Amino acid sequence: MGIMTPMRTQHSLAGQTYTVPLIQPDLRREEAILQVADALQYLQKISGDIFSRWVLPPIPT
């Protein structure tokens, strides 16, 4: 796995803060691909967490 850059941006949803890794622009192609893959995997984890907290109201019958 690649090492993520220390630059990060934080977003807050309903009291939960998520730290999203950013990709450095001056990396070798191989390292950039690894960091993109790591970032996408982490974003998938965050989106799973967000949607697991989202409760839909019951559908009227």
N, C-alpha and C positions, 0 to 999 in steps of 0.2 A: 504494500500500500504506500502511496505517496504521502509526503508530509505537507499538510495544508499551510498556507501562508498565515502569518499571525494577523493580517488585516481581516477584520470581521465587521459585519453589520448586524445590528440587533433589531428584531421586530417583536412587538408584544401583542398577544392575542388573549383577551379575557384573563389578564393577570399573569399569563405564562410568557416568559421571555425565551425566544429561540435565537441562537447564534448561528448565522449562516456563513460558511467559509467562502472566501473569495479566491479566485485563481490569479496568481501572479502572471503578468503579461510577458516576462522575459525568460520563460522556462524552455528547456529543450522539449521537443515534440513528445517524447516518451513520457517525461515527467508531467507535462501538461495533460496528457491523456489520463494518466493515473490520478491526478488531482481532480479532473473533471469527473471521472468515475466515482471517486470518493465523495465528492460534493453531491452528485446525483443520488448516491446511496443514502447519504445523510438527509437530503431533502425528502426522499421517499419516506424515511423514518419520521421526519417531522410531520409530513402530510398525513401519515397514518395516525399519528398521535392526535392531530387536530380533528380528523374525521371520526376518531373513536370517541371523542368528547362531544361531538355534535349529535344531539338527540332530536329526532324529528317528532312533531306532534302526531298523535294518532289520526289516522284517516277516517273521516266521518263515514258512517254507513247508512 
